[in-house]
Amino acid sequence: MTTATLETLPIPDLGDPDPGGRKLCIICSKGSLDMAYPGLILANAALGEGIETHIFFTFWGFDIISKKTMDHLKFTPVGNPATHMSPMLMGLPGMTSFATHMMKQQIEGIEVPPVGEFLEMISDAGGHLWGCRMSADMQHLEIDDLYDRVEGIISAADFIDLSEGAQTIFV
């Protein structure tokens, strides 16, 4: 039996590197600090490559674009095995505040902007921000309750139409 090495592995053909005509749609469904960044980072990277990008915020993902909550996202370590912390420590009083503070410091330390600033960068680069109609109705929110650059509150059917032909990522 032979072992593959980097030199012997085939290089995948990723097609034409020209992003013309590509579209990416990202569904952000969670509103914690640690779940806000994956969608924002992917959107920013896609826009940097010239890819048309849409972010659809639904369910708890609305916290990322709600004026009331977007600057107060938390990181809760309880139930997250990736923290590599003892489950007994995770549930201690004040642990969410401590973990949130530590994560914000780490994010700032690698010069990643806060959520509001990141949304502004994405919008400035041509990214599109959408709220989910059902989530807005459930949370009794209107467009005025959301970050100013959210283009509209659309239905799931509208998003399906919008995402036709796109790569779609669910976060």
C-alpha positions as CSV (number, residue, x, y, z in Angstrom):
1,M,0.0,0.0,0.0
2,T,1.3,3.4,-0.9
3,T,0.8,6.6,1.1
4,A,-0.2,9.8,-0.7
5,T,2.0,12.8,-0.2
6,L,1.4,16.4,-1.1
7,E,3.5,15.8,-4.2
8,T,1.4,12.9,-5.3
9,L,-2.1,14.2,-4.6
10,P,-3.9,15.5,-7.6
11,I,-4.7,19.2,-7.7
12,P,-8.4,19.7,-8.0
13,D,-9.6,21.8,-10.9
14,L,-11.6,24.6,-9.3
15,G,-12.7,25.9,-12.7
16,D,-12.3,29.4,-14.0
17,P,-10.8,31.7,-11.3
18,D,-12.8,34.6,-12.8
19,P,-15.7,35.2,-10.3
20,G,-17.9,36.9,-12.9
21,G,-21.4,35.6,-12.5
22,R,-20.8,33.9,-9.2
23,K,-23.2,34.5,-6.3
24,L,-23.0,33.5,-2.7
25,C,-25.9,33.5,-0.3
26,I,-25.3,33.1,3.4
27,I,-28.0,32.3,5.9
28,C,-27.1,33.5,9.4
29,S,-29.4,31.8,12.0
30,K,-27.6,32.2,15.2
31,G,-27.0,35.5,17.1
32,S,-24.2,34.7,19.5
33,L,-20.8,36.5,19.2
34,D,-19.1,33.3,18.1
35,M,-21.7,32.6,15.4
36,A,-21.9,36.1,14.0
37,Y,-18.4,36.1,12.6
38,P,-18.3,33.1,10.4
39,G,-21.0,34.5,8.1
40,L,-19.5,38.0,8.1
41,I,-16.0,36.7,7.4
42,L,-17.3,34.5,4.5
43,A,-19.2,37.4,3.0
44,N,-16.2,39.7,3.3
45,A,-14.0,37.2,1.6
46,A,-16.5,36.6,-1.2
47,L,-16.8,40.3,-1.8
48,G,-13.0,40.6,-1.9
49,E,-13.1,38.1,-4.7
50,G,-15.7,40.0,-6.6
51,I,-18.6,37.6,-5.9
52,E,-22.1,38.9,-5.6
53,T,-23.0,38.3,-1.9
54,H,-26.3,38.3,0.1
55,I,-26.7,37.6,3.8
56,F,-30.1,36.4,5.0
57,F,-30.6,36.9,8.8
58,T,-33.2,34.6,10.3
59,F,-34.3,33.4,13.7
60,W,-31.7,34.3,16.4
61,G,-29.4,35.6,13.6
62,F,-31.6,38.7,13.8
63,D,-29.6,39.7,16.9
64,I,-26.7,40.4,14.6
65,I,-28.7,43.1,12.7
66,S,-31.1,44.3,15.5
67,K,-30.1,47.8,16.6
68,K,-31.0,46.8,20.2
69,T,-28.8,43.7,20.3
70,M,-26.0,43.9,17.7
71,D,-23.5,45.7,19.9
72,H,-24.2,43.3,22.9
73,L,-23.7,39.9,21.4
74,K,-22.4,37.3,23.9
75,F,-20.4,34.2,23.8
76,T,-21.8,31.4,26.0
77,P,-19.4,28.6,26.7
78,V,-22.0,26.3,28.3
79,G,-22.5,23.3,26.1
80,N,-19.7,24.2,23.7
81,P,-17.1,21.4,23.8
82,A,-14.8,23.4,21.5
83,T,-13.9,25.7,24.5
84,H,-12.0,22.8,26.0
85,M,-13.1,24.0,29.4
86,S,-14.5,21.8,32.2
87,P,-18.3,21.7,32.1
88,M,-18.3,22.6,35.8
89,L,-16.5,25.8,35.0
90,M,-18.7,26.8,32.1
91,G,-21.8,27.1,34.2
92,L,-20.3,29.3,36.9
93,P,-21.8,32.7,37.4
94,G,-20.1,35.4,35.4
95,M,-18.6,32.9,32.9
96,T,-20.5,34.2,29.9
97,S,-19.3,37.7,30.7
98,F,-15.8,36.5,31.1
99,A,-15.9,34.4,27.9
100,T,-17.4,37.2,25.9
101,H,-14.8,39.7,27.1
102,M,-12.0,37.2,26.3
103,M,-13.4,36.6,22.8
104,K,-13.8,40.3,22.1
105,Q,-10.2,40.8,23.1
106,Q,-9.0,38.0,20.8
107,I,-11.1,39.4,17.9
108,E,-9.7,42.9,18.5
109,G,-6.2,41.5,18.8
110,I,-6.2,40.1,15.3
111,E,-7.7,43.4,14.0
112,V,-11.2,42.0,13.1
113,P,-13.8,44.8,13.4
114,P,-16.8,44.7,15.7
115,V,-20.0,43.4,14.2
116,G,-21.5,46.8,13.3
117,E,-18.3,47.9,11.6
118,F,-18.1,44.6,9.8
119,L,-21.7,45.0,8.5
120,E,-20.8,48.5,7.3
121,M,-17.7,47.1,5.5
122,I,-19.8,44.4,3.8
123,S,-22.4,46.9,2.7
124,D,-19.8,49.4,1.5
125,A,-18.3,46.6,-0.6
126,G,-21.6,45.9,-2.3
127,G,-22.9,43.1,-0.1
128,H,-26.6,42.8,0.5
129,L,-28.2,42.4,3.9
130,W,-31.7,40.9,4.3
131,G,-34.0,40.2,7.2
132,C,-36.4,37.2,7.3
133,R,-40.1,38.2,7.3
134,M,-41.2,35.3,9.6
135,S,-38.4,36.1,12.1
136,A,-39.3,39.8,12.1
137,D,-43.0,39.0,12.7
138,M,-42.1,36.5,15.5
139,Q,-39.9,39.1,17.2
140,H,-42.3,42.0,16.5
141,L,-39.6,43.9,14.6
142,E,-39.9,46.3,11.7
143,I,-37.2,47.5,9.3
144,D,-36.6,50.6,11.5
145,D,-35.5,48.2,14.4
146,L,-32.7,46.8,12.2
147,Y,-29.3,48.0,11.2
148,D,-29.7,50.9,8.8
149,R,-28.1,49.1,5.8
150,V,-30.5,46.1,5.9
151,E,-32.1,46.4,2.5
152,G,-35.4,44.9,3.4
153,I,-37.3,42.2,5.2
154,I,-38.1,39.4,2.8
155,S,-40.0,36.1,2.9
156,A,-38.3,32.7,2.7
157,A,-39.8,32.4,-0.8
158,D,-38.2,35.7,-1.8
159,F,-34.9,34.5,-0.5
160,I,-35.2,31.3,-2.5
161,D,-35.8,33.3,-5.7
162,L,-32.9,35.6,-4.8
163,S,-30.5,32.7,-4.2
164,E,-31.3,31.0,-7.6
165,G,-28.0,29.8,-9.0
166,A,-26.0,30.8,-5.9
167,Q,-23.8,28.8,-3.6
168,T,-25.7,28.8,-0.3
169,I,-24.1,28.5,3.1
170,F,-26.1,28.0,6.3
171,V,-24.4,29.3,9.5
